[in-house]
Amino acid sequence: MTAQVFTYIGAGGKTTSIFARARQEREAGRLTAVVTTTHMRRPAVHFLPVPLRSDWQETWRRSGLIVAGRLAVQGKITWPGDEIYQQLCEKADTVLVEGDGSKRLPLKVMRPHEPVIPENCDAVYCLAGLAALGQPAAAACFHYELLGLNAADVITEPLFAHIVEAGCLQRLGPWREKTEVVLNQADDEVLRQAGERILARLSRPGGLTSYPKEMREIR
Protein backbone atom coordinates (compact mmCIF):
# COMPACT_ATOMS: atom_id res chain seq x y z
CA MET A 1 0.00 0.00 0.00
CA THR A 2 1.47 3.30 -1.12
CA ALA A 3 -0.87 6.03 0.16
CA GLN A 4 -0.17 8.26 3.11
CA VAL A 5 -2.95 7.68 5.63
CA PHE A 6 -4.13 10.31 8.13
CA THR A 7 -6.81 9.59 10.75
CA TYR A 8 -8.93 12.30 12.37
CA ILE A 9 -10.43 11.59 15.79
CA GLY A 10 -12.15 13.49 18.59
CA ALA A 11 -14.81 16.18 18.16
CA GLY A 12 -15.49 19.73 17.12
CA GLY A 13 -14.70 19.59 13.42
CA LYS A 14 -13.39 16.21 12.24
CA THR A 15 -15.44 16.07 9.07
CA THR A 16 -14.84 19.74 8.27
CA SER A 17 -11.10 19.25 8.76
CA ILE A 18 -11.08 16.15 6.59
CA PHE A 19 -12.97 17.89 3.78
CA ALA A 20 -10.66 20.92 3.94
CA ARG A 21 -7.60 18.65 3.80
CA ALA A 22 -9.14 16.65 0.96
CA ARG A 23 -9.56 19.80 -1.13
CA GLN A 24 -5.98 20.83 -0.43
CA GLU A 25 -4.66 17.41 -1.42
CA ARG A 26 -6.69 17.37 -4.62
CA GLU A 27 -5.60 20.91 -5.54
CA ALA A 28 -1.98 19.81 -5.06
CA GLY A 29 -2.55 17.07 -7.64
CA ARG A 30 -2.71 14.18 -5.19
CA LEU A 31 -5.32 11.48 -5.76
CA THR A 32 -7.33 11.48 -2.55
CA ALA A 33 -9.84 9.16 -0.87
CA VAL A 34 -11.92 9.66 2.26
CA VAL A 35 -13.34 6.82 4.39
CA THR A 36 -14.65 6.24 7.88
CA THR A 37 -13.89 3.32 10.16
CA THR A 38 -17.13 3.97 12.08
CA HIS A 39 -19.83 6.35 10.75
CA MET A 40 -19.82 9.76 9.12
CA ARG A 41 -22.42 11.85 7.33
CA ARG A 42 -22.76 11.19 3.63
CA PRO A 43 -21.46 14.13 1.55
CA ALA A 44 -23.57 15.60 -1.22
CA VAL A 45 -20.80 15.16 -3.83
CA HIS A 46 -17.86 12.83 -4.53
CA PHE A 47 -19.57 9.93 -2.75
CA LEU A 48 -19.26 6.45 -4.27
CA PRO A 49 -21.30 3.78 -2.50
CA VAL A 50 -19.97 0.27 -1.93
CA PRO A 51 -20.24 -2.03 -3.82
CA LEU A 52 -18.41 0.25 -6.23
CA ARG A 53 -19.67 0.54 -9.78
CA SER A 54 -17.46 -0.67 -12.61
CA ASP A 55 -16.25 2.81 -13.65
CA TRP A 56 -15.30 3.99 -10.15
CA GLN A 57 -11.60 4.33 -10.87
CA GLU A 58 -12.24 6.46 -13.96
CA THR A 59 -14.61 8.65 -11.94
CA TRP A 60 -11.97 9.01 -9.24
CA ARG A 61 -9.23 9.97 -11.69
CA ARG A 62 -11.46 12.66 -13.23
CA SER A 63 -12.46 14.23 -9.92
CA GLY A 64 -9.25 13.61 -7.98
CA LEU A 65 -11.32 12.86 -4.89
CA ILE A 66 -13.80 10.24 -3.71
CA VAL A 67 -15.59 9.42 -0.47
CA ALA A 68 -16.13 5.66 -0.35
CA GLY A 69 -18.38 3.82 2.06
CA ARG A 70 -21.42 1.67 2.62
CA LEU A 71 -24.77 3.38 3.03
CA ALA A 72 -26.08 3.40 6.59
CA VAL A 73 -29.13 4.82 8.33
CA GLN A 74 -29.94 8.50 8.91
CA GLY A 75 -27.83 9.81 6.04
CA LYS A 76 -24.63 8.21 7.30
CA ILE A 77 -22.00 6.03 5.65
CA THR A 78 -19.76 3.44 7.21
CA TRP A 79 -16.56 1.42 6.60
CA PRO A 80 -16.20 0.39 2.93
CA GLY A 81 -14.67 -2.97 3.83
CA ASP A 82 -11.10 -4.22 4.06
CA GLU A 83 -10.81 -5.10 0.36
CA ILE A 84 -11.97 -1.69 -0.89
CA TYR A 85 -9.82 0.09 1.69
CA GLN A 86 -6.75 -1.82 0.50
CA GLN A 87 -7.51 -0.90 -3.12
CA LEU A 88 -7.83 2.75 -2.16
CA CYS A 89 -4.51 2.68 -0.32
CA GLU A 90 -2.78 1.02 -3.26
CA LYS A 91 -4.02 3.59 -5.78
CA ALA A 92 -4.31 6.84 -3.79
CA ASP A 93 -1.66 9.35 -2.86
CA THR A 94 -3.59 10.32 0.29
CA VAL A 95 -6.28 8.54 2.32
CA LEU A 96 -8.12 10.50 5.02
CA VAL A 97 -9.95 8.53 7.70
CA GLU A 98 -12.61 9.59 10.20
CA GLY A 99 -11.94 7.33 13.19
CA ASP A 100 -14.83 7.89 15.61
CA GLY A 101 -18.09 9.77 16.19
CA SER A 102 -19.02 12.63 18.50
CA LYS A 103 -22.74 13.41 17.95
CA ARG A 104 -21.64 16.80 16.55
CA LEU A 105 -20.52 18.02 19.99
CA PRO A 106 -17.29 20.02 20.38
CA LEU A 107 -15.63 17.64 22.89
CA LYS A 108 -15.68 13.93 23.58
CA VAL A 109 -14.25 11.24 25.82
CA MET A 110 -13.14 8.06 24.06
CA ARG A 111 -14.89 4.82 24.96
CA PRO A 112 -12.79 1.64 25.38
CA HIS A 113 -13.27 0.57 21.74
CA GLU A 114 -12.45 4.01 20.33
CA PRO A 115 -10.96 5.35 18.20
CA VAL A 116 -10.70 2.92 15.29
CA ILE A 117 -7.40 3.67 13.53
CA PRO A 118 -6.18 1.65 10.50
CA GLU A 119 -2.95 -0.24 11.07
CA ASN A 120 -1.23 1.56 8.18
CA CYS A 121 -1.99 5.05 9.53
CA ASP A 122 0.91 7.51 9.30
CA ALA A 123 -0.40 10.26 11.61
CA VAL A 124 -3.37 10.96 13.88
CA TYR A 125 -5.07 14.31 14.49
CA CYS A 126 -7.05 14.68 17.72
CA LEU A 127 -9.71 17.37 17.25
CA ALA A 128 -11.48 19.42 19.92
CA GLY A 129 -13.75 22.43 19.48
CA LEU A 130 -13.16 25.64 21.41
CA ALA A 131 -16.90 26.37 21.24
CA ALA A 132 -17.16 24.08 24.29
CA LEU A 133 -15.65 26.73 26.57
CA GLY A 134 -18.18 28.11 29.03
CA GLN A 135 -20.74 25.40 28.33
CA PRO A 136 -21.92 22.70 30.76
CA ALA A 137 -20.40 19.27 30.19
CA ALA A 138 -23.72 17.71 29.21
CA ALA A 139 -24.17 20.22 26.38
CA ALA A 140 -20.61 20.19 25.08
CA CYS A 141 -18.91 16.84 25.74
CA PHE A 142 -19.92 13.44 24.38
CA HIS A 143 -19.57 10.77 27.11
CA TYR A 144 -18.46 13.30 29.73
CA GLU A 145 -19.53 10.85 32.42
CA LEU A 146 -16.65 8.51 31.53
CA LEU A 147 -14.29 11.02 33.16
CA GLY A 148 -16.46 11.31 36.27
CA LEU A 149 -17.77 14.73 35.29
CA ASN A 150 -21.17 16.04 36.30
CA ALA A 151 -23.66 17.28 33.73
CA ALA A 152 -23.51 20.84 35.08
CA ASP A 153 -19.71 21.12 35.24
CA VAL A 154 -18.71 24.18 33.22
CA ILE A 155 -15.99 23.65 30.62
CA THR A 156 -13.13 25.93 31.70
CA GLU A 157 -9.73 26.02 30.03
CA PRO A 158 -8.17 23.60 32.59
CA LEU A 159 -11.13 21.22 32.29
CA PHE A 160 -11.01 21.42 28.49
CA ALA A 161 -7.32 20.44 28.58
CA HIS A 162 -8.08 17.61 31.03
CA ILE A 163 -10.78 16.22 28.74
CA VAL A 164 -8.44 16.23 25.73
CA GLU A 165 -5.55 14.76 27.71
CA ALA A 166 -7.34 12.15 29.83
CA GLY A 167 -10.26 11.56 27.51
CA CYS A 168 -8.28 11.13 24.31
CA LEU A 169 -4.48 11.32 24.37
CA GLN A 170 -4.02 8.99 27.32
CA ARG A 171 -6.34 6.43 25.70
CA LEU A 172 -4.49 6.09 22.40
CA GLY A 173 -1.84 3.55 23.39
CA PRO A 174 0.95 3.33 20.80
CA TRP A 175 -0.83 5.85 18.54
CA ARG A 176 -0.25 8.62 21.07
CA GLU A 177 3.26 9.35 19.78
CA LYS A 178 1.88 9.82 16.25
CA THR A 179 -0.86 12.20 17.40
CA GLU A 180 -1.10 15.97 16.99
CA VAL A 181 -3.82 18.00 18.70
CA VAL A 182 -5.97 20.33 16.61
CA LEU A 183 -8.13 22.88 18.44
CA ASN A 184 -10.80 23.94 15.99
CA GLN A 185 -13.36 26.78 16.18
CA ALA A 186 -10.66 29.36 17.02
CA ASP A 187 -12.97 31.92 15.44
CA ASP A 188 -11.83 35.10 17.20
CA GLU A 189 -8.87 36.46 19.12
CA VAL A 190 -10.31 35.52 22.52
CA LEU A 191 -10.72 31.90 21.46
CA ARG A 192 -7.32 31.83 19.78
CA GLN A 193 -5.64 33.00 22.97
CA ALA A 194 -7.62 30.46 25.01
CA GLY A 195 -6.56 27.78 22.55
CA GLU A 196 -2.89 28.67 22.91
CA ARG A 197 -3.17 28.40 26.70
CA ILE A 198 -4.89 25.02 26.42
CA LEU A 199 -2.26 23.70 24.02
CA ALA A 200 0.45 24.68 26.52
CA ARG A 201 -1.16 22.32 29.05
CA LEU A 202 -1.14 19.27 26.79
CA SER A 203 1.44 16.53 26.40
CA ARG A 204 1.32 16.48 22.59
CA PRO A 205 2.01 19.30 20.11
CA GLY A 206 -0.84 21.00 18.34
CA GLY A 207 -2.28 23.95 16.51
CA LEU A 208 -5.41 26.03 15.99
CA THR A 209 -7.86 26.04 13.08
CA SER A 210 -10.98 27.93 12.05
CA TYR A 211 -13.16 27.37 8.99
CA PRO A 212 -15.76 29.69 7.44
CA LYS A 213 -19.17 28.17 6.83
CA GLU A 214 -18.57 27.70 3.10
CA MET A 215 -15.61 25.40 3.84
CA ARG A 216 -17.61 23.01 6.01
CA GLU A 217 -18.88 20.98 3.09
CA ILE A 218 -16.94 18.99 0.54
CA ARG A 219 -16.93 20.38 -3.00
N, C-alpha and C positions, 0 to 999 in steps of 0.2 A: 504494500500500500504506500502510495507516494504523497498523498495530500498532507498538508499541515492541518491539524485538528485542534480547534479551540472550543472549550465547553464553558457555557455561561450558567451560573447557578445563583441562588439567592432570591432577591425580590427588588421591586422598585425600578424596573426597567430592563429586564433581561431581553424580552422580545424586541423592544425598541433598539437596544444596543446591538443585538444580532442583526437586525435589518439595516441599521446604519453601517455596520461593519461589512455586511454583504454588498451594499452598494459601493463602498470604497474598494473592496476587492475586485468587483466586476469592472469598475472604472479604471482600475490599474491593469486590466487585461487578464486577470486570474479567473479561471473557471471555478465557480463557487456553488456549493450545495449547502442547504440548511436542513437539519433534521432535529427531532426531539427524541430523547430516550424515555420520556414519560408522556406528557400531553402539552400541546400548545395550541393557540387559536389558529385556525386555518386562514392564511392570507388570501386577499382577493385576487392577487396575480401571482404568477410564477409557481403555482402549486401543481404538482403532478401526483395524482393518487396512485397508491400501490393496490393491485398489480399495475406496473407501468405499461403504457401502451407501446407498440412496436417502434414508434418514431421518437421515443423519449430522448435519446442521445442527440438526435438532430435538433430537436426543440431546445435542448440545453445549450448546445453549441451556438445556436442563433441568439439566445437571450443572455448567455453568460452566467445565468443564475437559475437555480430551481430550488423549490422547497418540496421535499419528498416525504410522504408519510401515508399511513392508513387512516381512512376516515373514521372518526369517532363521534360520540354524541355531543350535542350542544355546540356545534360549530368548531369542534376541536379535531386535531389530528394526533396520531401517536407514532411510535417507532415503526420504521419501514420494514424492519426485519434484518437479520444478520447478513443475508445474501445481498440484498440491495445496498445496505450500508457498505459492505466490502467493495461492491462495484463503484460506488460513489468515491470511496477513498482511493481506488486505483486510478480513476479517471480525472478527479478534481485536482485543482491546485490548493483549494482551501475548503474545508468542511467546518461549518459552525453548528454547534450542538446546544440545544436547550436541555439542561440536565435535571430540572425539578420544577415544581409548580409553587405558586404563592398566593393564589386567589386574588391576584391584582392588588395585594397590599404592599406597602413600601418596605417592610421588614419581615423576616421569617426566622424560625428556629428549625434546623434540620431534624427530621425524624430518623430513627436508626437505619432505615433502608435508603436514606437520601444522602447526597445526590447520587444520580446514576451517571457515571462518567465512563466513556469508552476506554478500553485498555490502551488504545493507540493515541490518546490525547496528548498534545504537546504542551498546552497551558490551560489554566483554569482562571476564570474571572468571577469573583464573588461580588455580586451586586447588592446594594442597599440604597434605599431612597431617603433623601434628607427631608422629604415631606412628612416623615414620621415624627420629627421633632415637635414637641409640645402636645402631641396626641396621647390619649390613653392607650395602653397596650392592646386592649381588646379591639380597638379601631384601627391599629396600625401594624400589628405584628401577628403573622400567621403562626399558630402553635406557641404563643407566648407562655402558655402554662408549662411547657416542657422545661423551661428555665426557672420554674417556681415563681413566676411573676403573677401579680394580681391584675384583674381586668382593668382596674382604675389607675394602675401605676402610670405616671406620666413619663413619656420618653424624653429624658434629658440627654445631653451630650454624653455623660459617662455611661448612662444606661444603654444608649444607642451603641456605643463602642463595646460594651459588655455583650450585647446581643450578637453583634457581628463576630466577636472573638469566641465567646463560649458557645454560641448557637450555630456557628458555621465553621470558622477556621479550626477550632479544636476538634471538630468532628470529621475532618477530611482525611485522617490517616496519612498515608504516604503522598497523597495529592497536595497536602498543605504546602510543601516546598515549591510546588509549581503554580501556586495561587497568588494572584494579584487582586487587591480590593479595588472596587470601583464604586464610589459614592455618586449616585445619579441624583437628578433633580436639584443640582446646585444652580438654581435659577436666578439668584440675585447675590449681591455682595455679602449680605448677612449670612446666607446659607453657605456661600463659598468659604467664608471664614470659619463657620461652625464645622464644615467638612474638613478643613485643614487641621483643626484642633482634634477632631475625632480620629483622623488618620494618624496623628502623632501618638495616639494611645494604643494603636494596633501593632500586632507582631509581624504583619506582612506589609510590604510596600503597596502603595495605591495611588489613585488619582481621582479627579472630579470630572463629571460630565453633566451636560445639560442639552436637551434636544427640543427645538421648537415643535409645535404640534404637527406641522407638515412633514416632519421626519419620523413620525411615530408609526408610519405604515410603510410597508415594502412597496417599491415601485419598479 
